[in-house]
Each structure stands twice: as structure tokens, then as C-alpha cells.
Amino acid sequence: MKKIKTILLFFVLIITTTSFAQTINPADVKRNMKRVADWQIEHYRDIYNYGKSHHPLDWTNGALYVGMVKWAAMAEDTTYYNWLKNIGEEHEWSLWKRTYNADDHTVGQMYCELYRKYGKKEMIEPTQKQFDFIMYHPSKSNLNWNTPFHQDRWNWCDALFMSPPVWAQLYNITGEKKYLDFMVSEYKATTDFLFDKKENLYYRDESYMGKLDNGTKIFWARGNGWVFAGLVNILLELEPNSTEYKYFLKIYKKMAEKLIQIQTPQGHWAMSLLGQEFYSTPETSGSSFFIFGLAWGINNGILDYETYEPSVRKGWNAMVSYITDDGMLGYVQPIGAAPGMAWADKTEVYGTGAFLSVGSEVYKLYSK
């Protein structure tokens, strides 16, 4: 009997120790967010993977700002808001160069958030003017890949992160439903085209439909990460009882259920979501977006805590383990459109943006 009690005590100690080891301390979340944010600001104009640095208004940096704004709101330090505001002022609050392309709208998310904080109309006027032009001169291009002017509409899934949240923000800021109506119509067209109803995941674009990679359908992790995080940023702008909210929530829930089924034992997601066996390298940009979305769902009572929290905890602990000693987030897949490679000593600005986004929701979750 004594031996049995000793064995039981041993297992209780193991379980308790493991549980404490996995506990997430909100102060540590904030500390790691600051480390990553500070490193990124210091290395903001570095040359990454293509021989030149990204333009401050490029989508890569636009995605960084989406996360940096979330961090600025919780940092208790005006440094980060001032840094973002300086970027807007330097470029006269304009979007990047292509009128219709969703990538060049991404920075508008940051402008809208700064307008909410500072109330200066010039922060959103150029974005609103450009979106009015698009709305009254809508592209007639079809959604097929490699047809003329095809990226004038949202025919690749990344676009659903870049542009739709700006339309939703403008709707919320102005109260003018025309922005929401236009966005929902275009979003539905993209979803009808790219969403696989059997897998509850998005193809990156038409060119991946019907193709197999090692016998599995090709669903790019970061591409679906863009969609999942974009859904959250849209839902944040809508009334929960509205028809539009319910439409986006339905897609969100389907994706969330799928994502926890295909998370790797290590906590990240494979770069080809259905091909864990063939893509074992960690990847932090897509994974961070997934954890961000899952944590947000728990925080807002949409996802069941018992079901989804273990995925968030495991995922966050994995992401933190890929931060280098000096604060760089590693294992960010370079710019691309498909599953590929990532390295411990390589990063990208959009990966930092994703990490700061997830940190903002993980902090809330474990502060409760």
C-alpha cells in the first residue's frame, strides 16, 4: 500500500510540475512583446530576403503596423505610437502606389487606429478618398488567376487580411454602410471562389486548386493565417447581432475547428497545413496569426475555453521559444505564395506584426 501511495504521489508531482511549467505569465507575455517590438524598430529598415528593404507603405510593413498598434495600446509608453505616427506624417497618410491592389491598402489599418486615438481627420482622408474612388469605379476583373488586372480584386487569400478590415474600419468610423456593403460583396465573391468547403480552408489562389503536394491538397499556412487574422480584425468592427457579423463568424468558427485538428504536437502549424509529415520546420508568421485568432475567440466567449485554450498555450509557448536572445523572432517564412522553408536566424517584419497581434490576445487571456 505504501508503495502504491508513493507511485501516486510521484505522478501527481509530475503532473503538477508540468502544469506549472506550461502556465503563461502575463508579465512574461508583455516582456517578450517588448523585446520583439524593440528589436524590430531598431532593425526596421534592414534588408531582408530580396536585396533591398521594404518601403514603409508596403504590405509587409503594413502587417507589422497592425500588430504594432495593438502593442502600442498596451505598452504604457508613447514611444510606439510616436513611431507609428511619424511614419504616417512622413508619407502624408497616403496608401501605397496601386489604387486597387489590396496589398497597398494594408497601411490603412494603422491610419484608422491612429485616427481613433488622435482624432485628426487628415490621418484617414486619403484612404477614404481612395476607397470612395474604388467603390464608385469598381473593378470588373474576374477572379481567375493570371487574367488581365486580376489582382484589382481579392483573388488571392492574403488580400482578405490586407484590405477588408480597412473597409470595416471606415464603416465603423463614419457610420456609412456603403463601405461595409462593398466589402461584404467582394469578400463573399472571394470566399465562394477560394474556400474549400470540405477542408474549411482557403486556397491561396486559383492556381493551387486541383494540385497535390505529396498527395495532399495545398493549403498554405500563412495564406490561411492572413484570412483567419483578417476575420478577427473585421469582426472587431461589427455589431454582434448584425447579419454581416454572423456571416464572418460562421467562416471563423469553421476555420477554428479545423485549425486545432491540424496543429502540430510542437505547437506550430505546418507550412502546408495538411502536410505535417513533409513540412516539419516551424513557421511563426502563419502560426502566430492562428493563435491570435483562437485566443481572441476564447476572450470573447466564442470558442470554448476547455477545447481551445490548450492549443493557444502550446502555440504561444512554441512562438516564444523561437525568439533569439537579442529579441528577433525567427522561423518566419520569406515572402512567397506557397509552402516552403524557414530558418531559425531569418525573420520578416510581417512575422513581428503577427507575433505582436497574438501577444495582445494571449496577454488578455491569461490576465483573467
N, C-alpha and C positions, 0 to 999 in steps of 0.2 A: 504493500500500500504506500509506504514511504517513497519507494522508487517511482511509482506512478505519479505521486504528487510532485516529485522533483522534475519529472519529464514534463508535466503540465505547466509548471512554473517556468521551465525553460522556454516552452513555446509561447507562453504569454509575454515573456520578456522580449523574445524575438519580434513578435507582432507589434508590441508597444514601441520598441526601438525603431522598427521600420516605419511605423505610422508617424512618429515624431520627425524622422529623417525626411519624410515627404511633406511635412507641414510647410506651408508657404507663409512667410512673414511679410506683411505689407511693407514694413520698413525696408526689407531687402529688395522688394519689387521696385520701390521708389529709387533706392540706391543704384540698382542695375539700370534703370531707365536713365538716370542722370549720367552714369558712366557712358552709356551708348550715345546719348544725345550730345554730350560734350565732345566725345571723340569725333562724332560726325560733323559738328560745326567746325572743329579745328581742321578737318580734312575735307571740307565741303567742296572745294574746287580741285580736288585731286583728279588725276587721270585714272580711270578705272580699266575698262576692258577694250576700248576701241581707239586708243591713241590720242584721245582728247577728252577734256572734261565736259560734262553736260551743261547745256545752257541753263541758267537759273529758272527759266519758264518751261523747260522741257518736262514731259510727263514723269520722268524719273525723279526729278526734284519735286514735282507736284505731289507725288505719292509720299515723299519724305515729309512735306509740309502738312499733309493730312494727319500724320502721326505726331509731328512736332507741335501742332496746335493743341492736340489732346494732352501732350506732356506739359506745354506751357500753362494750361489751365489748372494743373495740379502741382506745379513746381514751386510755388511761393517765391518766385524770383522773376522779375520783369525782363531779365536778360533774353529769354527765349521769345517773348512777344516782341521785344525791340528788334531782335534779329530778323524775325519774320516781317515785321512792319518795314524795316529798311529795304528788304527785297522788293516789296510792293511799291514803295516810293521810288526806288531806283528805276523801275520799269513802268512807272506811271499807271500801275494797276491794270495793265493790259494782259490779255491772254497771249499765248504763243502764236506762231505765224499763220497756221492754217485755219480758215474760217470754220469749216465743217468737221474736221477730224477730231474725234473725241479725246485723243491723247493731249491735244493742245488746249483742252478745256480744264484739265485737272487742277491747275493752279487756282482756278476759280473757287474751289472749295475753301482754300485758305483765305482768299479775299472775303468770302461771305462770312467766315468766322470772325475775321478781324473787324468787319463792319459791325457785327453784332456786339463786339466788345467796345469799339470806339465810336460807332455811330456816324462815321464820316462817309457821306454819300459817294465821294469820288472813289472810294475803295471798291464799289461794285458797279458803278455806272458803265465802264467799258464792257464788262461781262454782260450786263443786262442789255446793252445796245446790240452786242453781237448776237446774243441769243434771240432777241427780237427779230433781227435780220434772218436768222436761220428759220425761225418759226413762220415768218411770212414769205420766205423763199425756200421751202423745204426741198431737200434733195429728192430726186426721182429715181436715183440709182437703185438697182435691185441688190439683194443681199448675197448673191453668188460671189465666190472668191475670184479675184482677178478679172472682174468685169470693169468697164470704164467707171472711174470715180467711185469704186466700190466702198472705199473707207470714208466716204462722205456720210455714210450711215453706219450704224453699230453692227457690223457684220463679223466682228471678232469679239470673243467673250471678254477680253481685257477692257474693252470700251465701256462695259457695264459698271466698272468702278470709276472710270475717268470722268464721264460726262453726266450721267443721270443724277448723281447726288447734287450737282450744281443746280440743275433744273428744279429739284425738290427744294433746295435751299431758297432759290429765288421765289418759288411759290410761297414758302413759309414766311419769308421776309416781307414780300409785297402784298400777300393775300390774293394775288391774281392767279386764278385757277388755270389760266391758259398755259402757264409753264408746266403745271402738273399734267394736264391733259396731253400736251405734246409729248412729254417724256414717257408717260404710260403707253401711249400708242406705239412709239418707237421701241420701247422695251419689250412689249408683247410681240412685236414683229420679230425681234432678235431671238426671243425665247422660243417662239414657235419654230424658228429655223434651226437653232443650235442645241436646244435642250433634249437630251436623250431620256425619254420618259421611263424607260426600263431601268436605267442606271441612276437616274436623278442627278446627273452631272451634265456639264456643258462641254461640247466640242470647242476647241479653240477657234476654229473656223471651218468652213465647208470642206477645205482640202483634207481634213483629217477624218471625215465621215467615210465609213466603209473600210478604212485601213486598220491593219492589226500590227502590233508590236509584240513579238514573242507570243503571238496567239491571243493577245488581249486588245480590247478597244483602247484607243489612245485618248485619255483624258489628262491633260496637262495640269499638274498640281497648282502652279502659280496662277494659271488661267482661271481655274475654278476658285482659287483664293481671291483673285480680283473680284469675281462675281459675289462670293459669299460676304466679303467685307463691304462691297458696294451695297448689297442688300441691307445690311445693318445701317449704313450711313443714309440710305433712303428712308428706312423705317423710322429713324430718329426724327424725321421731318414731318411725319404724317400722323393724323389723328387715328388712334387705335380702332375706332368704330367705323372708319371710312371704308368704302369699297376698295379703294386703292391699297390701303394698308393690308387688308385681308388678302388681296392678290399677291403682294410681295411676301407676306408672311407664309403663305402656302408653299411657295418655292423655297423659302428659307428653311422651313421645317423639314421638307423632303431632303434637302441637301444635308442638314444637320444629322438626320437619322443615318444617312449613307456614310457620312464622314466618320462617325465613331465606329462604324463597322470596319473601316479600312485603314484606321490609324495603325502605324507600326508599333511593335512592342517597345521600341526605343522612345516613342513619343512624337516623332515627326510623321510626315506623310511622304510616301514615295513620289518621286518626280513624275512618274506615270502612275496614276492613282490605283489602277488595277494591277500593276506590275511590280509589287513589292519584291518579288523574287529576283527581278532583273535590275532594279534600281535601289540598291541598298544604301547609297550615300545620303547622309542627311541633307535637308534643304530647308532654310529658315524663312524665306520670304513667304512662300505659299503656306507653310505650316503656321507661321505667325498669324496670317490672315484667318486661317481656320480657327485657331484658338481664340482669337479676338471675337469672332462671331459666336462661338459656343459660349464663351464667358458672358458676353452681352445677353444672350438668351437666358442664361441662368439668372443673371442680375435682374432681369425684367420679368421673371416669372413665366417665361415662355417655354423654357426647357426644364425638365425635371432634374433637380439637383443630384439625386442619388444616381441617376443614369448618366449624366453628362459631366459632373464635376471630376470624376477620375480622369477623363480624357483631357480636361483643362489642366489639371495638376500635373499629369505626366508630360503633357506638351510643354507647359511653361518651364518645368524643370529641365527638359531637354534643350529648349531655346537658350536658357541661361548658361547651360554647360558649353555652348558654342561661342560665348563671348571671350575674346582674348584678354590677357592680363591688362592691356592698355585700354580696353573698352570697345574694341572693334567687334561687331557682330560678324562671325564667319559663316561659311557654308551658304552664302547667298548665290543662287544660280545667276550667271550672267544674263544679259538681255537675250531674249530668244522667243520662241513660239512653241516649243515642244520639250518633252523630257530630255535631259542632258546630263551635265556634270556640275558639281560644285566642289569647292575646296575649303579647307579649314582656314586658310590665310587669305581668302578672297571675299570681298563684300561689295555692296552696291547701296546707293542712297535709298532706293525704294525698300530694300530689306530693313533698313533702320526705321523707315516710316511704318512698316508693318509691325516691327517689334514694339515701337512706342504706342501704337494703337492697341496691341494686345495687353501691354502693361497697364494701360489706363483702365481696362475692364478687370484684369486679374487683381489689381490693387483694390478695386471696389468689392470684388467677390470675397476676398479674404480679410477685408476690413470689417465685414458684417459680424 
